[in-house]
Amino acid sequence: MLFFRIRSVFSYDERLMEEILTPQRSENLVLRCCVHDIVAGSQVPFVTTGLHMALFVESGAVDLAGQRLEAGEGRYLRTEGAISVPDTDGSTVKIVTWTLLPDGSDDGSGPLDLAPARQMDHVLHPLADNAVFRLDTVTFPPGSRAFRHEHSAPGTRYLLRGSLEINTDDSTTMMQPGDPWFEPACSPVLAIADDRIASQFVRALVLPADALGKPTIRYLNPEDDDKPRLQKNDRLFDQLITLRE
């Protein structure tokens, strides 16, 4: 009886140690935002099989699977292929990508075979198996503001032009063109635009599946209810995705 009980404890300890030493797959996802400069006349392979990637052309134009994307256009990608930049005037093309990938699943490089000029990673905590991957732009007339509000989903923004003063409950940050920033879900923010020129950002959001085609913004202060909402939203795509297959 004593021998049996010792073996039982030893067997339990072995299983416990095996669980500790065996890497566990994280249920978290990483939203990776990358800025890439692509030289004219070059071709950049990408592999997004099993991942979800949004691509936005900030300047210039690219050829993607036989389709031409101009500045200000975006696409959802989940395959492999190449981004080609025509050698027309010798200009460098700038693109921005957002990729959803399992936390700790890669070496940090991303799906493009090209080192990013800038990269920002943010961990998204466990989400439902199905979601909406949204890419859109928001444009502010000079001197306008997005009154104190929050969004029902997390996402990373990237400023294209102008400037934006981003005020949260904890900090104030002035964003300039080329700056990315992350806003968690249900995180209050007040955005104040440049008073001289129009400001614009592009963003990728990861929404609940039932938010397909719906706005995510919710204004927080009753005193702002009658104030004009001057910013303009242009949706580039809403893509239903499966996060865990």
Buried (B, 14 or more C-beta within 10 A) or exposed (E): EEEEEEEEEEEEEEEEEEEEEEEEEBEEBBBBBBBBBBEBEBEBEBBBEEBBBBBBBBBBBBBBEEEEBEBBBBBBBBEEBBBBBBEEEEBEBBBBBBBBBBBEEBEEEBBBEBEBEBBBBBEBEEBEEEBBBBBBBBBBBEBBBBBBBBBBBBBBBBBBBBBBBBBBEEEEEEBEBBBBBBBBBEBBBBBBBBEEBBBBBBBBBBBBBEBEEEEBBEBEEEEBEEEEBBBEEEEBEBBEBEBEE
